[in-house]
Amino acid sequence: MKQNFRYALLIYFCSLLLLDLMVYIFNIDNRLLEVLSYIIFPLLLIMITYLLKEDLKVKVFEKDKSSVKKTISVICMSFFMAFAGIKIITLVKSFFGTPNEINTTNDINSSPFMIIPIVLLGPLVEELVFRRIILHVFSKKFNILRSIILTSILFSSWHFSIVSFPHLFWISIVFSYSYYLTNRLSVPIILHIIWNLSPFILLKIWNLLHTLLFNFGLIVGNI
C-alpha cells in the first residue's frame, strides 16, 4: 500500500474513533457534537484530498471512463438496485422479527444542523476512503468481485451496527460496482449523497401531502 494511502486511512479512522471515544467518555451533547462535526469532517476532507491529490488524477480501473450518458444511466440504475435490494432485505428481516436499519432521517430530523456533515461531507470522505483507497488497494490484489465484497464488509463493519450491517453491505456493493462500471469516483459520491438525503426529502414530501390532504378534508367538511 502506498504511503499516502496509509496516512489517509490512519487520519480517517483514528480521528473518528477518537470522536466516538470522546462522546462515550465525556457524554458530549448533540450541540457540541454538531460543532465538532463541522470542524472534523472539513479537516478530514481537506487532508485526505491533499494526500490523494496526485492519485485522483489517475484511473483506478484499466478501462476508459464512461460517457456522460452512460454515467447518468448507471446512477439511475444503481439507485434503483440499492432501493430494491434494501426493500428485499427489510422484507426478509421482517420474517425473522429482527429490527430494520437505522437511516439518517432520524439524525437529521433531531438535528437539522447536521444535514451538511451527514449528507455532504460524510459521503465525500467515506467514498474517498472506501472506494478510492480501500477498493483500489484490494483491486490490485484480487479480482473485482472479491475486492467489492471485502470493501463492503469493511464499510458495513465500520459503522458498528449489527442491525444495519446487511443494508450497509448491500449499499456498499452497489456503490462499489457503480464505480467499477463507470471508472468515475463522482458516481458513488453522487449516489451516496442522494441516498443519505432521499429519506429526509421523502419524509418532508409525505408530511406536506399529509398536511394538504388534512386541510383539504377540513375545507370539504365545512362546505
C-alpha positions as CSV (number, residue, x, y, z in Angstrom):
1,M,0.0,0.0,0.0
2,K,1.2,3.5,-0.9
3,Q,2.4,5.6,2.0
4,N,-0.1,8.4,1.3
5,F,-2.8,5.8,1.5
6,R,-1.6,4.7,4.9
7,Y,-1.6,8.3,6.1
8,A,-5.1,8.9,4.8
9,L,-6.5,5.8,6.4
10,L,-4.7,6.5,9.7
11,I,-6.0,10.0,9.8
12,Y,-9.6,9.0,8.9
13,F,-10.0,6.0,11.3
14,C,-8.1,7.5,14.2
15,S,-10.0,10.8,14.0
16,L,-13.5,9.2,14.0
17,L,-12.6,6.6,16.6
18,L,-11.3,9.4,18.8
19,L,-14.5,11.4,18.3
20,D,-16.6,8.3,19.3
21,L,-14.4,7.8,22.3
22,M,-14.8,11.4,23.4
23,V,-18.6,11.1,23.0
24,Y,-18.6,7.9,25.1
25,I,-16.3,9.1,27.9
26,F,-17.4,12.8,28.2
27,N,-21.0,12.2,27.3
28,I,-20.9,15.0,24.7
29,D,-24.3,16.6,24.0
30,N,-25.7,17.0,20.5
31,R,-24.9,20.7,20.3
32,L,-21.2,20.1,20.9
33,L,-21.2,17.1,18.6
34,E,-22.6,19.3,15.8
35,V,-19.8,21.8,16.3
36,L,-17.1,19.1,16.3
37,S,-18.6,17.5,13.2
38,Y,-18.3,20.9,11.4
39,I,-14.6,21.0,12.4
40,I,-13.6,17.4,11.9
41,F,-15.2,16.5,8.6
42,P,-14.0,19.5,6.6
43,L,-10.5,18.9,8.0
44,L,-10.6,15.2,7.1
45,L,-11.8,16.1,3.6
46,I,-9.0,18.7,3.1
47,M,-6.3,16.4,4.5
48,I,-7.3,13.3,2.6
49,T,-7.9,15.2,-0.6
50,Y,-4.4,16.7,-0.3
51,L,-2.8,13.3,0.3
52,L,-4.6,11.9,-2.8
53,K,-4.2,14.9,-5.0
54,E,-1.9,13.1,-7.5
55,D,-3.8,9.7,-7.2
56,L,-7.1,11.3,-8.0
57,K,-5.8,12.2,-11.5
58,V,-5.2,8.5,-12.2
59,K,-7.9,6.0,-13.2
60,V,-8.3,3.1,-10.8
61,F,-9.5,0.5,-13.2
62,E,-7.8,-0.3,-16.5
63,K,-10.5,1.0,-18.8
64,D,-11.9,4.3,-20.1
65,K,-14.2,6.4,-18.1
66,S,-17.8,6.0,-19.1
67,S,-19.6,8.7,-21.2
68,V,-21.9,11.2,-19.5
69,K,-24.9,9.4,-20.9
70,K,-23.8,6.0,-19.5
71,T,-22.8,7.6,-16.2
72,I,-26.3,9.0,-15.8
73,S,-27.9,5.7,-16.6
74,V,-25.6,3.9,-14.1
75,I,-26.5,6.4,-11.4
76,C,-30.3,5.8,-12.1
77,M,-29.9,2.0,-12.3
78,S,-27.7,1.8,-9.2
79,F,-30.2,3.9,-7.1
80,F,-33.0,1.5,-8.2
81,M,-30.8,-1.5,-7.4
82,A,-30.0,-0.1,-4.0
83,F,-33.6,0.7,-3.2
84,A,-34.9,-2.6,-4.4
85,G,-32.2,-4.5,-2.5
86,I,-33.0,-2.7,0.7
87,K,-36.7,-3.4,0.4
88,I,-35.9,-7.1,-0.1
89,I,-33.5,-7.2,2.9
90,T,-36.1,-5.4,5.0
91,L,-38.8,-7.9,4.0
92,V,-36.6,-10.9,4.7
93,K,-35.6,-9.5,8.1
94,S,-39.3,-8.9,9.0
95,F,-40.0,-12.6,8.7
96,F,-37.4,-13.3,11.4
97,G,-38.7,-10.5,13.6
98,T,-35.4,-8.6,13.5
99,P,-35.3,-4.8,13.6
100,N,-34.6,-2.9,10.4
101,E,-31.8,-0.4,9.6
102,I,-31.4,3.0,11.3
103,N,-31.3,5.6,8.5
104,T,-30.1,9.1,8.6
105,T,-33.5,10.7,8.6
106,N,-33.9,10.5,12.4
107,D,-30.4,12.1,12.8
108,I,-31.3,14.9,10.5
109,N,-34.8,15.5,12.0
110,S,-33.4,15.5,15.5
111,S,-30.7,17.9,14.5
112,P,-31.2,19.6,11.1
113,F,-27.9,21.4,11.6
114,M,-26.2,18.0,10.9
115,I,-27.5,17.8,7.3
116,I,-24.2,19.1,5.8
117,P,-21.9,16.7,7.7
118,I,-24.3,13.7,7.2
119,V,-25.5,14.3,3.6
120,L,-22.5,16.1,2.0
121,L,-19.2,15.9,4.0
122,G,-19.7,12.3,5.3
123,P,-20.3,10.7,1.8
124,L,-17.4,12.7,0.3
125,V,-14.9,11.5,2.9
126,E,-16.3,7.9,3.0
127,E,-16.1,7.5,-0.7
128,L,-12.5,8.7,-0.8
129,V,-11.6,6.3,1.9
130,F,-13.6,3.2,1.0
131,R,-13.9,3.5,-2.8
132,R,-10.8,5.4,-3.9
133,I,-8.3,3.9,-1.4
134,I,-9.6,0.6,0.0
135,L,-11.3,-0.7,-3.1
136,H,-8.3,0.4,-5.1
137,V,-5.9,-1.5,-2.9
138,F,-8.0,-4.6,-3.0
139,S,-8.4,-4.4,-6.8
140,K,-4.6,-4.6,-7.2
141,K,-4.5,-8.0,-5.3
142,F,-7.9,-9.6,-6.1
143,N,-10.5,-9.8,-8.8
144,I,-13.1,-7.1,-8.8
145,L,-15.8,-9.3,-7.2
146,R,-13.7,-10.2,-4.2
147,S,-12.5,-6.6,-4.0
148,I,-16.0,-5.3,-3.9
149,I,-17.1,-7.8,-1.3
150,L,-14.1,-7.2,1.0
151,T,-14.6,-3.4,0.7
152,S,-18.2,-3.8,1.5
153,I,-17.5,-5.9,4.6
154,L,-15.2,-3.2,5.9
155,F,-17.6,-0.4,5.0
156,S,-20.5,-2.0,6.8
157,S,-18.4,-3.2,9.8
158,W,-17.0,0.3,10.3
159,H,-20.5,1.7,11.1
160,F,-20.6,-0.6,14.2
161,S,-24.2,-1.6,13.8
162,I,-25.2,-5.3,13.6
163,V,-28.8,-4.2,12.8
164,S,-27.7,-2.1,9.8
165,F,-25.0,-4.5,8.6
166,P,-27.0,-6.2,5.7
167,H,-28.3,-2.9,4.5
168,L,-24.9,-1.2,4.6
169,F,-23.3,-4.2,2.9
170,W,-25.7,-4.1,0.0
171,I,-25.4,-0.3,-0.4
172,S,-21.6,-0.6,-0.5
173,I,-21.9,-3.4,-3.1
174,V,-23.9,-1.1,-5.3
175,F,-21.7,1.9,-4.8
176,S,-18.6,-0.1,-5.5
177,Y,-20.0,-1.7,-8.6
178,S,-21.1,1.7,-9.9
179,Y,-17.6,2.9,-9.5
180,Y,-16.2,0.0,-11.4
181,L,-18.7,0.3,-14.2
182,T,-18.0,4.0,-14.8
183,N,-14.5,4.4,-13.5
184,R,-15.7,7.7,-12.1
185,L,-15.4,8.3,-8.3
186,S,-18.1,11.0,-8.7
187,V,-20.7,8.3,-9.3
188,P,-20.6,6.6,-5.9
189,I,-20.2,10.1,-4.3
190,I,-23.4,11.3,-6.0
191,L,-25.2,8.1,-5.1
192,H,-24.1,8.3,-1.5
193,I,-25.3,11.9,-1.2
194,I,-28.7,11.2,-2.9
195,W,-29.1,8.0,-0.7
196,N,-28.5,9.9,2.5
197,L,-30.7,12.8,1.5
198,S,-33.6,10.8,-0.1
199,P,-35.3,9.6,3.1
200,F,-35.3,13.1,4.5
201,I,-36.8,14.5,1.3
202,L,-39.4,11.8,1.0
203,L,-40.4,12.3,4.7
204,K,-40.9,16.0,4.1
205,I,-42.9,15.4,0.9
206,W,-45.1,12.9,2.8
207,N,-45.6,15.3,5.7
208,L,-46.5,18.1,3.2
209,L,-49.0,15.9,1.4
210,H,-50.5,14.7,4.7
211,T,-51.0,18.4,5.8
212,L,-52.5,19.3,2.4
213,L,-54.9,16.4,2.5
214,F,-55.8,17.1,6.1
215,N,-56.5,20.8,5.3
216,F,-58.5,19.8,2.2
217,G,-60.6,17.5,4.3
218,L,-61.3,20.3,6.8
219,I,-62.3,22.6,3.9
220,V,-64.6,20.0,2.3
221,G,-66.1,19.1,5.7
222,N,-67.0,22.8,6.2
223,I,-68.7,23.2,2.8
